[in-house]
Amino acid sequence: MSSADIDEIYAQHIKPLPTEDRLKLLALVARDLAQQKDSAEGQKTRSIMELHGLGKEIWEGIEAQDYVNELRNEWDHHP
């Protein structure tokens, strides 16, 4: 499809629509493009919850309050 065809479709069919309908159309196109991009790259949508518990072994055996107190002491003695 040529750029002229796209411009004609926009001028005849999209531009006359009410603003709310044009925004809905824009959201629909954006969502469709995002899904195609994810599919094309073989990526799924990620969740921050996938990081839950990551690195917890670093803190094993360390008491939270002792750690905070140590940080505060270091800060108090920092020049």
C-alpha positions as CSV (number, residue, x, y, z in Angstrom):
1,M,0.0,0.0,0.0
2,S,1.4,3.3,-1.0
3,S,1.7,6.4,1.2
4,A,-0.9,8.1,-1.0
5,D,-3.4,5.3,-0.3
6,I,-2.8,5.5,3.4
7,D,-3.3,9.3,3.3
8,E,-6.5,8.8,1.4
9,I,-7.8,6.2,3.8
10,Y,-7.0,8.5,6.7
11,A,-8.6,11.6,5.1
12,Q,-11.8,9.7,4.0
13,H,-12.4,7.3,6.9
14,I,-10.5,8.1,10.0
15,K,-10.2,11.9,10.2
16,P,-14.0,12.4,10.1
17,L,-14.5,10.1,13.2
18,P,-15.1,11.7,16.6
19,T,-12.0,12.3,18.7
20,E,-13.0,9.5,21.1
21,D,-13.3,6.9,18.3
22,R,-10.0,8.0,16.8
23,L,-8.3,7.6,20.2
24,K,-9.8,4.1,20.5
25,L,-8.6,3.2,17.0
26,L,-5.1,4.5,17.9
27,A,-5.0,2.4,21.1
28,L,-6.2,-0.6,19.1
29,V,-3.4,-0.2,16.5
30,A,-0.8,0.4,19.2
31,R,-1.8,-2.7,21.1
32,D,-1.8,-4.8,17.9
33,L,1.7,-3.6,16.9
34,A,3.0,-4.3,20.4
35,Q,1.7,-7.8,20.3
36,Q,3.2,-8.4,16.8
37,K,6.5,-7.1,18.0
38,D,6.5,-9.5,21.0
39,S,5.5,-12.4,18.8
40,A,8.2,-11.5,16.2
41,E,10.9,-11.3,18.8
42,G,9.7,-14.5,20.6
43,Q,9.4,-12.5,23.8
44,K,6.5,-12.8,26.2
45,T,5.3,-10.0,28.4
46,R,7.4,-10.0,31.6
47,S,6.3,-9.4,35.1
48,I,8.2,-7.7,37.9
49,M,7.1,-10.6,40.1
50,E,9.5,-12.9,38.2
51,L,12.2,-11.2,40.3
52,H,10.5,-12.2,43.6
53,G,13.1,-13.9,45.9
54,L,16.0,-13.3,43.5
55,G,19.2,-13.0,45.5
56,K,17.7,-13.9,48.8
57,E,20.6,-16.2,49.6
58,I,22.8,-13.1,49.9
59,W,21.0,-12.1,53.0
60,E,20.8,-15.5,54.7
61,G,22.1,-15.3,58.3
62,I,22.1,-11.5,58.4
63,E,19.8,-9.8,60.8
64,A,18.1,-6.8,59.3
65,Q,18.4,-4.5,62.3
66,D,22.1,-5.4,62.8
67,Y,22.8,-4.5,59.2
68,V,21.0,-1.2,59.5
69,N,22.8,-0.3,62.7
70,E,26.1,-1.1,61.0
71,L,25.3,1.2,58.1
72,R,24.3,4.0,60.5
73,N,27.6,3.6,62.4
74,E,29.6,3.7,59.2
75,W,27.8,6.9,58.2
76,D,28.3,8.5,61.6
77,H,32.1,7.9,61.3
78,H,32.3,9.0,57.6
79,P,34.3,12.2,57.1
